[in-house]
Amino acid sequence: MSKLAYSKILGLVLGILLIIAAVGYGVLFLIGTGLQQAFASDIDQAPTDNNIFVNLVIIVIPVIIGLITARGPFALKKTAGKVIFSSFCFILGLLGLMFFFITLGALGDSFEYLILSIGIIYFLLGYLIIKENDLFNRKF
């Protein structure tokens, strides 16, 4: 196997997982918004256009992060790229773990454990990039 084989496989799987989670959230949001508009008896309960735009932006951001994650390990040719991408993975792993503890009990068990697993896998991806390249033990 090549030098970055595990990082490439894990990055691709994690990127696809994040894109699927974002698209799933988007579909559920659109279904919920449609049902809310269909069953709303009062005008004030219907979502505004600004609310829909903000939520669609919230859907697009994880898709972009998933695309960066899926494409990132295939572009690790220079040391600076490896350091930047491993830092990106560690930051997203930390944010995933923080988001898990902030939303504990609010989103439902399956979605919360998905967030926890994505955070842990981001930490693992950052560790694999550092370990497979031996970034901090090199003599420059």
Backbone as CSV, one residue per row, in Angstrom:
resi,resn,N_x,N_y,N_z,CA_x,CA_y,CA_z,C_x,C_y,C_z
1,MET,0.843,-1.183,0.000,0.000,0.000,0.000,0.882,1.239,0.000
2,SER,0.324,2.321,-0.524,1.098,3.556,-0.593,1.243,4.175,0.797
3,LYS,2.011,5.244,0.840,2.347,5.847,2.120,1.130,6.437,2.828
4,LEU,0.195,6.977,2.078,-0.972,7.625,2.671,-2.259,6.853,2.405
5,ALA,-2.193,5.550,2.265,-3.367,4.766,1.881,-4.470,4.841,2.932
6,TYR,-4.120,4.677,4.191,-5.149,4.713,5.235,-5.761,6.102,5.369
7,SER,-4.949,7.135,5.219,-5.474,8.496,5.285,-6.423,8.773,4.130
8,LYS,-6.075,8.289,2.947,-6.954,8.508,1.791,-8.276,7.787,1.951
9,ILE,-8.230,6.548,2.415,-9.464,5.774,2.596,-10.335,6.416,3.676
10,LEU,-9.728,6.764,4.808,-10.490,7.349,5.901,-11.038,8.727,5.529
11,GLY,-10.263,9.535,4.828,-10.737,10.845,4.389,-11.902,10.740,3.432
12,LEU,-11.827,9.798,2.509,-12.917,9.601,1.562,-14.183,9.125,2.264
13,VAL,-14.050,8.169,3.172,-15.218,7.662,3.916,-15.816,8.762,4.783
14,LEU,-14.976,9.521,5.472,-15.463,10.586,6.346,-16.126,11.696,5.540
15,GLY,-15.558,12.059,4.412,-16.180,13.078,3.564,-17.540,12.649,3.060
16,ILE,-17.650,11.399,2.622,-18.939,10.883,2.150,-19.940,10.826,3.298
17,LEU,-19.496,10.419,4.487,-20.375,10.357,5.653,-20.895,11.742,6.020
18,LEU,-20.047,12.748,5.967,-20.463,14.104,6.293,-21.420,14.654,5.244
19,ILE,-21.187,14.360,3.976,-22.097,14.808,2.920,-23.458,14.140,3.073
20,ILE,-23.475,12.849,3.378,-24.748,12.141,3.575,-25.498,12.717,4.778
21,ALA,-24.785,13.013,5.860,-25.431,13.592,7.046,-26.015,14.967,6.723
22,ALA,-25.290,15.790,5.964,-25.788,17.123,5.622,-26.995,17.043,4.691
23,VAL,-26.944,16.149,3.715,-28.077,15.997,2.798,-29.281,15.422,3.550
24,GLY,-29.051,14.487,4.462,-30.144,13.936,5.268,-30.791,14.998,6.133
25,TYR,-29.971,15.844,6.741,-30.507,16.939,7.534,-31.296,17.892,6.639
26,GLY,-30.794,18.153,5.443,-31.487,19.047,4.516,-32.836,18.500,4.087
27,VAL,-32.892,17.214,3.800,-34.161,16.600,3.404,-35.158,16.662,4.559
28,LEU,-34.704,16.330,5.761,-35.591,16.405,6.920,-36.043,17.838,7.195
29,PHE,-35.154,18.805,6.985,-35.529,20.205,7.169,-36.596,20.619,6.168
30,LEU,-36.410,20.250,4.908,-37.391,20.631,3.894,-38.729,19.940,4.113
31,ILE,-38.719,18.692,4.532,-39.973,17.990,4.847,-40.663,18.659,6.032
32,GLY,-39.908,18.971,7.070,-40.480,19.636,8.241,-41.025,21.010,7.918
33,THR,-40.313,21.763,7.084,-40.783,23.084,6.695,-42.067,22.989,5.879
34,GLY,-42.111,22.025,4.970,-43.327,21.840,4.172,-44.513,21.429,5.015
35,LEU,-44.303,20.531,5.962,-45.401,20.117,6.836,-45.832,21.250,7.759
36,GLN,-44.877,22.064,8.196,-45.232,23.187,9.050,-46.082,24.188,8.285
37,GLN,-45.756,24.440,7.023,-46.551,25.356,6.225,-47.918,24.765,5.901
38,ALA,-47.984,23.447,5.719,-49.247,22.816,5.374,-50.200,22.777,6.569
39,PHE,-49.677,22.553,7.763,-50.530,22.408,8.939,-50.624,23.663,9.791
40,ALA,-49.940,24.737,9.415,-49.965,25.963,10.217,-51.332,26.623,10.087
41,SER,-51.935,26.937,11.216,-53.222,27.615,11.198,-53.056,29.118,11.356
42,ASP,-51.869,29.557,11.664,-51.612,30.970,11.871,-50.437,31.382,10.991
43,ILE,-50.482,32.596,10.486,-49.430,33.097,9.605,-48.104,33.219,10.359
44,ASP,-48.145,33.563,11.639,-46.923,33.783,12.407,-46.111,32.513,12.597
45,GLN,-46.728,31.351,12.466,-45.996,30.109,12.668,-45.227,29.668,11.429
46,ALA,-45.577,30.194,10.275,-44.908,29.797,9.038,-43.494,30.368,9.018
47,PRO,-42.525,29.613,8.529,-41.147,30.123,8.491,-41.001,31.242,7.469
48,THR,-40.132,32.164,7.773,-39.882,33.267,6.850,-38.833,32.847,5.830
49,ASP,-38.708,33.653,4.784,-37.710,33.354,3.756,-36.297,33.456,4.307
50,ASN,-36.070,34.371,5.253,-34.752,34.519,5.853,-34.381,33.274,6.658
51,ASN,-35.330,32.710,7.371,-35.094,31.500,8.155,-34.724,30.330,7.246
52,ILE,-35.407,30.191,6.132,-35.101,29.122,5.184,-33.713,29.323,4.579
53,PHE,-33.360,30.557,4.241,-32.040,30.833,3.667,-30.929,30.492,4.656
54,VAL,-31.107,30.864,5.915,-30.088,30.574,6.936,-29.918,29.069,7.094
55,ASN,-31.021,28.331,7.122,-30.925,26.881,7.280,-30.325,26.215,6.045
56,LEU,-30.591,26.739,4.866,-29.959,26.176,3.674,-28.460,26.448,3.658
57,VAL,-28.034,27.592,4.183,-26.599,27.868,4.307,-25.979,26.887,5.306
58,ILE,-26.719,26.581,6.387,-26.226,25.623,7.373,-26.101,24.231,6.751
59,ILE,-26.889,23.927,5.749,-26.785,22.643,5.052,-25.590,22.643,4.105
60,VAL,-25.335,23.769,3.453,-24.266,23.833,2.448,-22.881,23.777,3.095
61,ILE,-22.712,24.355,4.273,-21.396,24.396,4.923,-20.859,22.986,5.214
62,PRO,-21.646,22.056,5.803,-21.108,20.701,5.998,-20.830,19.968,4.684
63,VAL,-21.584,20.279,3.632,-21.300,19.659,2.337,-19.941,20.121,1.826
64,ILE,-19.649,21.403,1.969,-18.345,21.933,1.536,-17.223,21.338,2.384
65,ILE,-17.429,21.243,3.698,-16.416,20.634,4.569,-16.218,19.161,4.198
66,GLY,-17.301,18.464,3.868,-17.193,17.070,3.436,-16.425,16.928,2.141
67,LEU,-16.636,17.852,1.206,-15.881,17.814,-0.053,-14.397,18.082,0.184
68,ILE,-14.092,19.040,1.067,-12.690,19.306,1.399,-12.060,18.083,2.063
69,THR,-12.813,17.435,2.946,-12.294,16.250,3.637,-12.080,15.094,2.675
70,ALA,-12.990,14.909,1.732,-12.853,13.805,0.782,-11.728,14.062,-0.212
71,ARG,-11.485,15.302,-0.552,-10.455,15.634,-1.542,-9.085,15.869,-0.906
72,GLY,-9.059,16.288,0.345,-7.823,16.675,1.021,-6.724,15.641,1.050
73,PRO,-6.983,14.394,1.435,-5.888,13.415,1.515,-5.263,13.076,0.172
74,PHE,-5.949,13.349,-0.918,-5.376,13.068,-2.235,-4.437,14.181,-2.700
75,ALA,-4.406,15.281,-1.960,-3.547,16.409,-2.332,-2.446,16.648,-1.309
76,LEU,-2.031,15.625,-0.589,-1.010,15.778,0.449,0.376,15.458,-0.111
77,LYS,0.900,16.354,-0.892,2.209,16.119,-1.477,3.304,16.943,-0.799
78,LYS,2.948,18.110,-0.264,3.924,18.963,0.384,3.717,18.945,1.893
79,THR,4.776,19.252,2.618,4.708,19.233,4.078,3.736,20.283,4.596
80,ALA,3.691,21.451,3.973,2.767,22.498,4.414,1.318,22.040,4.256
81,GLY,1.005,21.371,3.170,-0.344,20.851,2.968,-0.709,19.809,3.998
82,LYS,0.260,18.985,4.359,0.012,17.961,5.384,-0.252,18.598,6.740
83,VAL,0.520,19.620,7.085,0.333,20.293,8.368,-0.999,21.033,8.390
84,ILE,-1.344,21.716,7.298,-2.608,22.445,7.235,-3.788,21.485,7.295
85,PHE,-3.738,20.384,6.550,-4.863,19.455,6.540,-4.993,18.705,7.865
86,SER,-3.866,18.359,8.490,-3.962,17.701,9.795,-4.500,18.675,10.844
87,SER,-4.131,19.946,10.773,-4.695,20.951,11.682,-6.187,21.122,11.441
88,PHE,-6.584,21.125,10.168,-8.000,21.188,9.791,-8.761,20.022,10.411
89,CYS,-8.198,18.839,10.347,-8.859,17.654,10.911,-8.948,17.723,12.424
90,PHE,-7.878,18.161,13.091,-7.911,18.262,14.546,-8.917,19.322,15.015
91,ILE,-8.991,20.445,14.301,-9.949,21.495,14.672,-11.382,20.999,14.490
92,LEU,-11.658,20.312,13.369,-13.009,19.795,13.157,-13.342,18.680,14.143
93,GLY,-12.358,17.881,14.520,-12.589,16.860,15.542,-12.935,17.486,16.883
94,LEU,-12.210,18.531,17.257,-12.494,19.234,18.502,-13.871,19.884,18.457
95,LEU,-14.218,20.504,17.335,-15.542,21.113,17.198,-16.646,20.070,17.240
96,GLY,-16.406,18.901,16.643,-17.399,17.829,16.695,-17.637,17.336,18.105
97,LEU,-16.558,17.169,18.860,-16.707,16.733,20.255,-17.384,17.803,21.113
98,MET,-17.021,19.071,20.901,-17.671,20.143,21.651,-19.156,20.226,21.297
99,PHE,-19.483,20.090,20.023,-20.880,20.149,19.593,-21.667,18.979,20.167
100,PHE,-21.037,17.822,20.281,-21.702,16.673,20.896,-22.069,16.965,22.344
101,PHE,-21.135,17.518,23.121,-21.412,17.782,24.526,-22.378,18.954,24.709
102,ILE,-22.356,19.927,23.798,-23.294,21.046,23.897,-24.721,20.584,23.631
103,THR,-24.898,19.698,22.639,-26.247,19.284,22.247,-26.671,17.974,22.901
104,LEU,-26.003,17.560,23.942,-26.320,16.296,24.596,-27.758,16.305,25.107
105,GLY,-28.575,15.413,24.578,-29.964,15.298,24.979,-30.932,16.154,24.196
106,ALA,-30.446,16.935,23.231,-31.335,17.845,22.518,-31.683,17.368,21.111
107,LEU,-30.816,16.607,20.475,-31.023,16.245,19.071,-31.497,14.816,18.861
108,GLY,-31.472,14.015,19.860,-31.787,12.599,19.695,-30.502,11.789,19.684
109,ASP,-30.601,10.571,20.162,-29.408,9.751,20.346,-28.663,9.460,19.056
110,SER,-29.376,9.109,17.996,-28.687,8.706,16.767,-27.919,9.868,16.148
111,PHE,-28.510,11.057,16.117,-27.809,12.199,15.522,-26.653,12.649,16.407
112,GLU,-26.825,12.573,17.722,-25.737,12.958,18.620,-24.560,11.996,18.512
113,TYR,-24.837,10.708,18.414,-23.743,9.745,18.266,-23.094,9.837,16.893
114,LEU,-23.836,10.266,15.879,-23.236,10.528,14.575,-22.249,11.681,14.678
115,ILE,-22.631,12.744,15.392,-21.728,13.882,15.595,-20.495,13.448,16.381
116,LEU,-20.683,12.631,17.414,-19.549,12.135,18.201,-18.618,11.286,17.349
117,SER,-19.181,10.395,16.535,-18.333,9.533,15.707,-17.596,10.335,14.646
118,ILE,-18.237,11.343,14.071,-17.549,12.186,13.084,-16.398,12.938,13.748
119,GLY,-16.601,13.457,14.961,-15.523,14.149,15.675,-14.354,13.234,15.977
120,ILE,-14.642,12.021,16.436,-13.574,11.068,16.740,-12.833,10.645,15.479
121,ILE,-13.553,10.439,14.391,-12.908,10.032,13.139,-12.058,11.167,12.576
122,TYR,-12.470,12.429,12.775,-11.610,13.544,12.360,-10.308,13.545,13.150
123,PHE,-10.381,13.280,14.453,-9.152,13.162,15.241,-8.276,12.026,14.719
124,LEU,-8.877,10.898,14.408,-8.131,9.758,13.882,-7.484,10.092,12.540
125,LEU,-8.201,10.817,11.680,-7.635,11.196,10.380,-6.438,12.129,10.558
126,GLY,-6.557,13.102,11.454,-5.417,13.982,11.718,-4.229,13.225,12.280
127,TYR,-4.493,12.268,13.168,-3.418,11.442,13.731,-2.766,10.585,12.641
128,LEU,-3.569,10.002,11.760,-3.003,9.161,10.695,-2.128,9.964,9.750
129,ILE,-2.527,11.191,9.445,-1.712,12.020,8.557,-0.362,12.303,9.208
130,ILE,-0.366,12.609,10.495,0.890,12.876,11.192,1.714,11.600,11.321
131,LYS,1.089,10.497,11.675,1.819,9.246,11.915,2.367,8.641,10.614
132,GLU,1.571,8.654,9.551,2.033,8.049,8.305,3.156,8.838,7.660
133,ASN,3.202,10.136,7.912,4.248,10.954,7.307,5.395,11.239,8.251
134,ASP,5.213,10.900,9.522,6.229,11.152,10.527,6.651,12.629,10.495
135,LEU,5.636,13.508,10.553,5.870,14.933,10.347,6.751,15.572,11.411
136,PHE,6.598,15.195,12.664,7.286,15.897,13.720,8.588,15.235,14.158
137,ASN,8.954,14.143,13.532,10.219,13.491,13.857,11.245,13.606,12.739
138,ARG,10.945,14.403,11.751,11.890,14.592,10.636,12.991,15.565,11.029
139,LYS,14.099,15.392,10.351,15.183,16.363,10.470,15.195,17.166,9.186
140,PHE,14.941,18.456,9.318,14.841,19.324,8.131,16.170,19.911,7.786
